[in-house]
Amino acid sequence: MASDVGDRIPILKLGDALLVTIQVDMHDRLALALEDDLTNRIVQTSAKGVLIDISALEIVDSFIGRTLASIAQIARVLDAETVVVGMRPAVAITLVELGLSLPGVRTALNAERGMALIRTHRADELDADPDGDAA
Amino acid sequence: MATPRSTLQIRTSEDIVRVRQEVRARAIEAGLGLVDQTKIVTAASELARNTLEYGRGGEARLEMLQDHGRRGLRIVFEDRGPGIPDIDQALRDGFTTGKGMGLGLGGARRLCNEFNIVSAPGEGTRITIARWK
């Protein structure tokens, strides 16, 4: 078998952000496992940002798109900002024609810009609440 | 003229990945450009998932097309599931009876040059798509 339930997409911690690079053609259960794993890791690590690199993905269909949107929404509820980076041009064209707009998902052209977005988001938060103790 | 190439069973979510990979290989063989490859692979992924989720499994048949020097790729998705009672409604964006966003059918149609559905309640569904170079 090419894959089994034990397969997981690795999640790296970088400062207060989590970093995921999707390097395989994900089947649906693997995408759902990633959503679960990321949710748990956000809580465990108190991560403030999630960077998902999809530059290796040759397609994003409605299931993968929905999973990305769902991850972004869950992360937001857990006070973390998600940025999806590295979408290929052909994938972007196809997504739009498919009718998928990735609601609530922030995107950046590459990982560097994505990390900058996460840092900006974090800095804005700290400005608004310098002690970090307000509700 | 169509040359039958391969038939893939669709029983699990891993099979959807196999359909994507086979369609990609055939689309390259048919000479489709990168954007067209991406469109037909994405359409095939949507339809393979429909075959699995709504049709309770089925198969995908891939055919290479030749017409006066033009090349293309056709894929037929067939299941013996419950069928689609109202095809017009099923093609509308946002319509879903399942857990999806309802973009599968309408979205797949937009990504192909040819799109055809034959379905009867209780007998199953056959969806044919093609993309030409």
Interface residues (C-beta under 8 A of the other chain):
Chain A: M1 A2 S3 D25 M26 H27 D28 R29 E58 I59 V60 D61 S62 F63 R66 R88 P89 A90 V91 I93 T94 E97 L98 G99 L100
Chain B: T12 S13 E14 I16 V17 R20 Q21 R24 L34 V35 Q37 T38 K39 V41 T42 S45 E46 R49 D93 G100 M101 L103 G104 G106 G107 A108 R110 L111
